[in-house]
């Protein structure tokens, strides 16, 4: 996330009002329309593809321990990924 100096984008009166509450501190101002997690940098697509790979390798007989080592995840994380994949396909 990049920072913008308040003085460059806000009216002086507004900057002074904000300073009365949080002088010298960083303030996060969220977007009006919240974007879904991972939508801007394709993180969501990466994890979906990775999890689909894990699911396919498990179907082909890979052990949970081997998958955990291959993907640098804990065995619990692999189990969670597999459980969520099964749950999303259940009717």
C-alpha positions in Angstrom: 0.0 0.0 0.0 1.4 3.4 -0.9 0.9 6.4 1.3 -0.3 9.8 0.2 0.3 13.0 2.2 -3.0 14.3 3.6 -2.0 17.9 2.8 -1.8 16.9 -0.9 -5.3 15.5 -1.2 -7.4 17.0 1.6 -8.6 20.5 2.3 -6.6 22.3 5.0 -9.6 22.5 7.2 -10.1 18.8 7.1 -6.5 18.1 7.8 -6.6 20.4 10.9 -9.8 18.6 12.1 -8.2 15.2 11.8 -5.0 16.5 13.5 -7.2 17.3 16.6 -7.9 13.5 16.9 -4.8 11.8 15.6 -1.9 14.3 15.3 1.2 12.7 13.8 -0.2 9.2 13.5 -1.0 7.1 10.5 -4.7 6.7 9.7 -6.1 4.2 7.3 -9.2 5.4 5.4 -10.9 2.4 3.7 -12.4 2.5 0.2 -16.0 3.2 -0.2 -16.6 0.0 -2.2 -14.7 -2.8 -0.5 -13.0 -5.1 -2.9 -12.9 -8.8 -2.2 -9.8 -10.3 -0.8 -7.2 -11.1 -3.4 -9.1 -9.5 -6.3 -6.4 -7.0 -7.2 -3.3 -9.1 -7.1 -4.6 -12.5 -8.1 -3.8 -14.1 -4.7 -7.2 -15.8 -4.6 -6.6 -17.4 -8.0 -3.2 -18.6 -6.9 -4.5 -20.3 -3.8 -7.5 -21.9 -5.7 -5.1 -23.4 -8.2 -2.7 -24.6 -5.5 -5.5 -26.1 -3.5 -6.9 -27.8 -6.6 -3.4 -29.3 -7.2 -3.3 -30.5 -3.7 -6.7 -32.1 -4.0 -5.7 -33.8 -7.3 -2.4 -35.1 -5.9 -4.2 -36.5 -2.9 -6.7 -38.2 -5.2 -3.8 -39.8 -7.1 -2.5 -41.2 -3.8 -0.1 -38.7 -2.3 0.0 -38.8 1.5 -0.9 -35.8 3.6 2.6 -35.8 5.0 4.2 -35.7 1.5 1.8 -32.9 0.4 2.7 -30.9 3.5 6.4 -31.2 2.8 5.9 -30.4 -0.9 3.9 -27.3 -0.3 5.6 -26.2 2.9 2.4 -26.4 4.9 1.4 -28.2 8.1 -0.4 -31.5 7.9 -3.4 -29.7 9.5 -3.4 -27.1 6.7 -3.5 -29.9 4.1 -6.3 -31.6 5.9 -8.2 -28.3 6.1 -7.8 -27.7 2.4 -9.0 -31.2 1.5 -11.9 -30.9 3.9 -13.0 -27.5 2.4 -12.7 -29.0 -1.1 -15.0 -31.9 -0.1 -17.4 -29.6 1.6 -17.7 -27.2 -1.4 -18.6 -30.2 -3.7 -21.2 -31.7 -1.4 -24.8 -31.2 -2.5 
